[in-house]
Amino acid sequence: MSTDDERPGLHTYQIVLRHIEAGILSGEHRVGDQLPTERDLAAELSVSRSAVREAMRVLQTQGLITSSTGPGRGTRIAPARGDALARLFQLHLSLSTAADADLTETRIALERSSAALAAQRADSEALQRLEELVEAMNDVEAIDDFNSLDTEMHVLIARISGAELTADLTVGLREAVRERIRASSKALPDWTAHRDQLIDEHRQIVAAITGRDPAAAANLVEHHIRRAYRTLGIAS
């Protein structure tokens, strides 16, 4: 399938994302379909295999694909709720032109609600996964790897809250500023210090959720987003 997204300004992993998104929206890729292999996609789109892996991490975080090993292994389009796939991708497009202030305030409103509900509803398995994600952040230095874990944690909090549409909106909002976060993080004079502060803030959020303190969880999430966006120059 040809794509008109191979244009200047796109990172190579975005070329892969747009290619797969277009296939889903056109009906070429349907729920349960197996996607081409990493090697085949890289060759078809003339991108590196690392770009394909990054795109797959994004799609897996969004819950749009699943990967498995063993008989019938491979990467497949995941079952979705109704028209969630199309809604999510259309949301990406609409948010891409939104003002930074609007994106920030909308994300804060959504994530305050998610964090408060997660503090009331999280079970032991969900709490363990949140703690694992925070600890995993300690083991990565690369900005892209860290941001993938960061996204997974915030989306998981939204899913724990029980509001699936909120989780989809959270993904869309984060994707709308993903490239800004990547570029601004790389431009920081001390990425490691910023990373360590993010991890500390994540620990505090998880502690509030574990401690069943909805107000603290909501306030900590808001502080975390505002502080991080100020540091990255995404919002004042």
N, C-alpha and C positions, 0 to 999 in steps of 0.2 A: 504494500500500500504506500502510495506517495504521500508526503506531508508537506504543507507549505510553512511549517514551523521552523525549518532549518534556515534561520535568518540571523543576521548580526544582532548581538545583544543577548542571545540565549546561551546559557551555560550548556555544556554537552549533555548533562544528565536531564536537562529540561527538554531537549530534543526527544529523548527517549520517553519522558513523561507524556509529552504532547502526542507522540505517535500512538502510545497505548490508549490514552484518553480518547483520541479520535476514533480508534478502533472500537472502543466500548460504546461511544455515543452513536456510531454509525451502525452498530449491530454486528460488525465483523467479529468482535469478541463478545461472547455471551457467558453467563454464569456457568462455571464448571469447565470452560474451555481452557486448554493448556496453552500457555504463551510460548513463543519460540525460546530456545535456549539463550543463555547469556551470550555465548559465542555467535549465534546466528543473528541476534539483534544488533550486536556490535558491528558485525559485517554489513548487515542490511542498511544501517544508518550511518556507517562510517564514523563510529565513535569508539572510545576505549571501553574495555570491559568494566573498568572501574566506574565509568559513567552509567553503565547499565545497572551495576550493583547499587549505586546511589539512588537511581530512580526506583528500583525495586524496594529499597528500604523505605522510601517515602510512601509508596503505594501500600506496603505492608502495614506501616504505621497507621495509615488511613483505614485499614481494614478492607481494602479493595482487592487484595490478592492474598493467597495462601501459598506457602511453600512446604513441601514434604519430601521425605526420603523413602526409599524402599520401592516395592512394586507400584507402578503407576505414578512414580515420583515426578516432581516438577513444580512449576509455578502456575497456578490456576486463578481465574477470576472467581472471587469469593461471592457467595450468596449475599444479596443486599436486601434491604427493607424497601419494597416498592420501587420507586424511581430514585432511590438515594444516590445512585451513581451519577445520574445526569444532574440531579440537584446540586451535588457537591461540586462537580466541575463547572457548572454554570455559576455557582457561588464564587469560585475562584476568579472567573472572568469579571464578574460584577465588582468584586472587591479590589481588583487590581488597579482601579482608577479612584478608589476612595481616598479621602484625605487621611493623613497620618493620625490626626486628632480623633477622627471618627473611628478608625480602626482600633485605636488604643482604648477609647472609652467603651466601645462595644465589647472588646475582648475582656476588659475589666468587669463589666456588668455580668457577662456570661460566666466568667471563671469565679467570681465571688459567689454566685449562686451554686455553681458546681461544687466548690470546695466546702461550702456550708452543708450541702446535702450529703456529700461524701463523708463528712464527719459524723453524720447520723446513720448512714447506711452501709458503710464499708464493712465487709466481713473479714475474717482472719486471712483468707487467701489473697484478697485484694490488698490488704495492708502489707502483707509479706512481699507482694510484687512491687509495691511502691518503694519499699525499703531496698529491694534488690536493684531497682532502677537507679536510685540515688547512689548506692554503693558502686554500681557499674560506671557511673560518671567519674568516679575517682580514678578509674583505670584507663581512661581515654584522654589523649591530649589533642588529637585532631579535631578541628572545629566542626567539620561535617559530622563526624561520629558523635561528638558531644550533643550537637543540635538535634540529631535523630533521637537520642535518648531523652533529651529535654522535651521534645514534642511528644514522644510516647508517654512520658509521665503526665503531662498536662491533659492529653486526650484520655488517658486511663482515669484520671480524677473525674473527668466529665462523664465517662461511661459508668463509673461507680455510682454517680449521682442518680443514675437510672433514666436520665433524659437523653435519649439517643439523638434527637435532633440537635440538642445543645452540643453533643460530642461532634456531630458533623459540622456545625457552625464553628466550633473551636478549631477543627482541622482547617477549614477554609480560611479563617482569620490568620492562623499561623502561616499558611502557605502564601497568603497575600504579602507577607513581609519577609518571607524566607530568604530571598536574595539580599534584601537590605541587611538582615541580621548577619548573613554570611560575610558580606563585604565589610560591614562595620566592625565585625569581630576581628577580621584579618587586619584591619587598620588600627586596632587598639595598640597603644604602646606596651601594654602588659596584659596579653590575653590570659595568661595563667592566673593572675590575680583576679581578673573578672570571673573566670571559670570557677575559682575557689569560692568566690562570694556567691555565685549562683548555686553551687552545691550546698553551701551553708543555709541559704534561703530555702532551698528545696527540703533540707532536713527539718527546718522549722515548720514548714507547711505540713509535711508528713507527720511530724510530732503532734501538731494540733488536730489533724484528722484522727490519728491513733488515740489521742486523748479525748475524743468526742467533744471538741470545742468548736462549734460551728462559727461563732463570731470571730475567734482568733484565726481560724483557717481562712475565712473570707478576707480579713484585714491583712494577713500575711501575704496572700496571693496578690492583693492589690498593690501592696508595698513592693513586692518582688517585680511585678510587671512595670510599674512606674520607674523604679530605680534602674532596672535593666535597660529600658527604652531610653531613659535620659543618658545613661552611660554610652549607649550606642548611637545617640543622636537621632533616634527615630521619633521621639516626642520630647517636648519641653517639660 
